[in-house]
Amino acid sequence: MRLSAKLSLIGIALISAITLALLSVYVERVGPELAQYGNLCGPLAVDPCYKPVLKGGFPVAYLFDAPGVSVERQLSFGEDKLFLGALILDITLYFAIVLLAIPAVSQRWSVLTHAANRVRT
């Protein structure tokens, strides 16, 4: 395989990995991390109120709801806490998966193409 073809496959894999990681923010779950959602709790109503935090990203959560800053229980890249290291880890994992899938898909594709060409002749 030529160098330009390899580089283009790596570029496609990287773009796919970034897209998959950013779309994985729709995989939302709650907790076990806690965040302060108010200060009127406890017997005297002066203690902080803690609730489990909504977080998004798969397999590693990288976007966490920031109570008091954004709309509660709704994730947004502009307002909530983004953990860049976790996002980079997600991108790396998806990149590895896509790179491992490319040879299998291309081999299957060539087998199907070869079989279709044999049937035509």
C-alpha positions, 0 to 999 in steps of 0.5 A: 500500500502506498504511503499516501493511501496509508496516510489517508486511512489514518486521517479517516480513522482519526476523523472517525474517532473524534466524531465517535468520541464527541457523539458519545456525549449522548451516552449519559449517566448519573453519579457516583460523583457528587456536586453541590446543588444548593445550600439549604439542607440538613436539620438547620437548613444551612448545610450544602445539598449534594446530588449525583452529577450527570455526566456524558461520554463513553467509555470514559465520561468527559463532560460533567454537569456544572450545577448553578452555571448551566441548565440542570440535568442538561449537558452543554460543551459551552457551560459544563465541565470538560475534562480534556484528558478523558476526552483525549482518552476516548478519542484514543480508544476509538482511534485504536478500534477504527484502526483495528477494524479497517483491515478486517473491513477491507479484507471482507470488501476485497473478498466480496468484490472478488466473488462478485467479479467471478460470478459476472464472468 
